[in-house]
Amino acid sequence: IPKGNHVLLPGDKVTLIGLPSQMGEAQELFHAPSEPLRHVTIAGGGNSGRFLAETLENRNFEVKLIEPDPERCEYLSERLRRTTILQGDATRIGFMKEERIGASDVFIAVTGDDEGNLMSCLLAKELGVRQTVARIHRPDYASLVQKMGVDLALSPRHIVTDRIMGMVMGGRIKSVSVMEEGKVEVIEFQAARDTEAVSPPLSEIDVPDGTLFGAIVHHGRVIVPHGDNVIHPGDAVIVVGLREKMDDVEKMFHGA
């Protein structure tokens, strides 16, 4: 959890919190200038693949979608307006070369087969794709993903866990997300009246070490906070912190 005296080193991963309108400019601080990502290939024509293709084509990306089942391909071709549907196996290098998948900027594997998703991402990387994303269900694969060269792994299990945790917390906490295999939590608290976090400027609050206030939502307005900002009763506050510190943060918003 960074402070002003921390130094970033090449290869470090950084999580940014901010307004969407400013994220493009912020990302330029971390990456050398490059061509924009416009060509995306998706492996897997299930509901996830179809929804992703619809979202991307509506945002004017050039999309290819690979699906082995001919009937599913027919179904997808009737519903996706601008996506190119390819019938084939994304784990076969001959097919991937023939369809010039290596020319894609991003390759996203969302089939129901973890091994197939990882294998197709590795093939795509070998063929020259700049970024690869794999959906995996088995948590024991998570630590292998980056070692294998896949850029990002998404786990439906983590998403479900986040939602269940939010429900279990009830009204005290609005939402919970986990990062870095559960070592870091992102929690949205709702500030209660007459608690430690409410009223004084943030610079005067004793924020627990290992935590960071990432955003304040006040009457629908999102604020990326500075030391002079104040939390009001009912505000939603997004806090990023080490898991073992979050009980202390909760007391700041809801009392002991």
C-alpha positions in Angstrom: 0.0 0.0 0.0 2.0 3.0 -1.3 3.1 6.2 0.4 4.9 9.2 -1.0 8.4 7.8 -0.4 7.8 4.5 -2.3 9.6 3.9 -5.6 8.2 1.9 -8.5 10.5 -0.5 -10.2 10.2 -2.1 -13.7 7.9 -5.0 -13.7 5.9 -3.8 -10.6 2.1 -4.2 -10.8 0.1 -1.1 -9.8 -3.6 -0.8 -9.1 -5.1 2.5 -10.0 -8.4 4.0 -8.7 -9.8 7.0 -10.4 -12.3 8.6 -12.7 -12.7 6.7 -16.0 -12.1 10.0 -17.9 -8.7 10.3 -16.5 -7.5 6.7 -16.7 -6.1 7.0 -20.3 -3.8 9.8 -19.2 -2.8 8.0 -16.0 -1.9 4.8 -17.9 0.5 6.8 -20.0 2.7 7.2 -16.9 3.3 3.4 -16.8 3.5 2.3 -20.4 5.7 3.3 -23.4 3.7 4.8 -26.2 2.2 2.1 -28.4 -0.5 1.6 -31.0 -4.1 1.4 -29.6 -5.6 -2.1 -29.1 -8.3 -2.5 -31.7 -8.3 -6.1 -32.9 -9.6 -8.7 -30.4 -10.0 -12.5 -30.7 -12.2 -14.4 -28.3 -12.0 -18.2 -27.9 -15.3 -19.6 -26.7 -18.8 -18.9 -28.0 -20.7 -19.5 -24.8 -22.7 -16.8 -23.0 -19.5 -15.1 -21.7 -17.9 -15.0 -25.2 -21.1 -13.8 -26.8 -21.6 -11.0 -24.3 -18.0 -9.9 -24.6 -18.2 -9.8 -28.4 -21.4 -7.7 -28.2 -19.8 -5.3 -25.9 -16.6 -4.9 -27.9 -18.3 -4.6 -31.3 -20.6 -1.9 -29.9 -17.4 0.0 -29.0 -16.0 -0.3 -32.5 -13.4 -3.0 -31.9 -12.6 -5.5 -34.7 -13.7 -8.8 -33.2 -13.1 -12.4 -34.1 -14.8 -15.2 -32.1 -13.6 -18.9 -32.3 -16.2 -21.6 -31.5 -15.8 -25.3 -32.4 -19.6 -26.2 -32.5 -21.1 -25.5 -35.9 -24.6 -25.0 -34.6 -23.4 -22.5 -32.0 -21.5 -20.7 -34.7 -24.7 -20.4 -36.7 -26.5 -19.1 -33.6 -23.8 -16.5 -33.0 -23.6 -15.3 -36.6 -27.3 -14.5 -36.4 -26.9 -12.4 -33.3 -23.5 -10.6 -33.6 -23.6 -7.9 -36.2 -20.0 -7.1 -36.8 -18.1 -10.0 -35.2 -16.3 -12.5 -37.5 -17.3 -16.1 -36.4 -14.7 -18.7 -36.9 -15.4 -22.4 -36.5 -12.4 -24.2 -35.2 -10.2 -25.2 -32.2 -8.1 -22.4 -30.6 -5.7 -25.0 -29.2 -4.5 -26.1 -32.7 -1.7 -24.0 -34.0 -2.4 -24.8 -37.6 -5.9 -23.3 -37.3 -4.6 -20.3 -35.4 -1.9 -19.6 -38.1 -4.4 -20.1 -40.9 -6.8 -17.5 -39.4 -3.9 -15.1 -38.7 -4.8 -14.9 -35.0 -1.3 -13.6 -34.3 -2.3 -10.3 -35.9 -4.8 -9.6 -33.0 -3.9 -7.1 -30.3 -5.7 -9.1 -27.6 -6.6 -12.8 -27.3 -9.3 -13.7 -24.6 -10.0 -17.4 -23.8 -13.4 -17.9 -22.1 -14.2 -21.5 -22.8 -15.2 -23.9 -20.0 -11.9 -25.7 -20.2 -9.1 -24.2 -18.0 -6.3 -26.1 -19.7 -7.7 -25.2 -23.2 -7.9 -21.6 -22.2 -4.3 -21.5 -21.0 -3.0 -23.5 -24.0 -4.8 -21.2 -26.5 -3.4 -18.1 -24.8 0.1 -19.5 -25.0 -0.3 -20.3 -28.7 -1.6 -16.8 -29.3 1.4 -15.3 -27.5 3.7 -17.5 -29.5 2.1 -16.2 -32.7 2.6 -12.6 -31.7 -0.5 -11.4 -29.9 0.4 -8.5 -27.5 -1.9 -9.3 -24.6 -3.7 -12.5 -23.5 -6.5 -13.1 -21.0 -7.6 -16.6 -19.7 -10.7 -17.5 -17.7 -9.8 -20.1 -15.1 -12.0 -21.9 -12.6 -9.3 -23.8 -10.6 -7.7 -21.6 -8.0 -4.5 -23.6 -8.0 -3.9 -22.5 -11.6 -3.8 -18.8 -10.6 -0.2 -18.7 -9.4 0.9 -20.4 -12.7 -0.7 -18.0 -15.1 2.0 -15.3 -15.2 4.8 -17.8 -15.0 3.4 -19.3 -18.2 3.3 -16.0 -20.0 -0.4 -15.3 -19.8 -1.0 -11.6 -19.0 -4.2 -11.9 -17.0 -6.4 -14.6 -15.4 -10.1 -14.0 -14.5 -11.8 -16.4 -12.1 -15.6 -16.6 -11.9 -15.2 -18.2 -8.5 -13.6 -15.0 -7.2 -16.4 -12.9 -8.6 -19.0 -15.1 -6.8 -17.0 -15.0 -3.6 -16.9 -11.2 -3.7 -20.7 -11.1 -4.0 -21.3 -13.6 -1.2 -19.0 -11.7 1.1 -20.9 -8.5 0.4 -24.2 -10.2 1.2 -22.8 -11.8 4.4 -21.6 -8.3 5.6 -25.2 -7.0 5.2 -25.8 -3.3 5.4 -22.5 -2.5 7.1 -20.4 -3.0 3.9 -21.7 -2.3 0.5 -19.3 -4.4 -1.5 -16.1 -6.4 -1.3 -13.4 -7.4 -3.8 -10.3 -9.4 -3.4 -6.9 -9.1 -5.1 -3.6 -10.8 -5.1 -5.0 -14.2 -4.1 -6.9 -12.6 -1.1 -4.0 -10.7 0.4 -5.6 -7.3 -0.5 -9.2 -6.3 -0.1 -11.1 -3.4 -1.7 -14.1 -2.6 0.4 -16.8 0.0 0.0 -17.9 1.2 3.4 -20.9 3.4 4.1 -20.0 6.0 6.8 -22.2 6.0 9.9 -22.9 9.2 11.9 -20.7 9.9 15.0 -17.8 7.6 14.0 -14.1 8.2 13.8 -14.0 8.7 10.0 -16.8 11.3 9.8 -16.2 15.1 9.9 -12.5 15.7 10.4 -10.3 16.2 7.2 -8.6 13.1 6.0 -5.2 14.5 7.0 -6.3 14.4 10.6 -7.6 10.8 10.6 -5.3 8.1 11.9 -5.6 5.8 8.9 -4.3 2.3 9.7 -1.0 1.5 8.1 -1.4 -0.8 5.1 -4.7 0.9 4.0 -5.6 3.7 1.6 -8.7 5.7 1.0 -9.2 5.4 -2.8 -12.5 7.3 -3.4 -15.4 9.0 -1.7 -18.9 9.1 -3.2 -20.9 12.1 -1.8 -24.4 12.6 -3.1 -23.6 10.7 -6.3 -20.4 12.7 -6.9 -17.1 10.7 -7.0 -14.1 12.3 -5.3 -10.6 11.0 -5.5 -9.6 12.2 -2.0 -6.9 14.5 -0.8 -5.9 15.4 2.8 -8.4 18.3 3.0 -11.5 16.2 2.0 -14.1 15.4 4.6 -16.3 12.2 4.9 -19.9 12.9 5.7 -22.5 10.5 7.2 -23.9 8.3 4.4 -21.0 8.8 2.1 -19.6 5.7 0.4 -15.9 5.3 0.9 -13.8 2.8 -1.1 -10.8 1.6 0.9 -7.9 -0.6 -0.4 -5.9 -2.4 2.2 -4.2 -5.5 3.5 -6.7 -8.1 4.6 -5.6 -8.2 8.2 -6.1 -4.4 8.5 -9.7 -4.2 7.4 -11.3 -4.9 10.8 -9.6 -1.7 12.1 -10.9 0.3 9.1 -14.4 -1.0 9.7 -14.4 0.3 13.2 -13.6 3.8 11.8 -16.8 3.8 9.8 -19.2 1.9 12.1 -17.8 1.9 15.6 -16.5 -1.0 17.7 
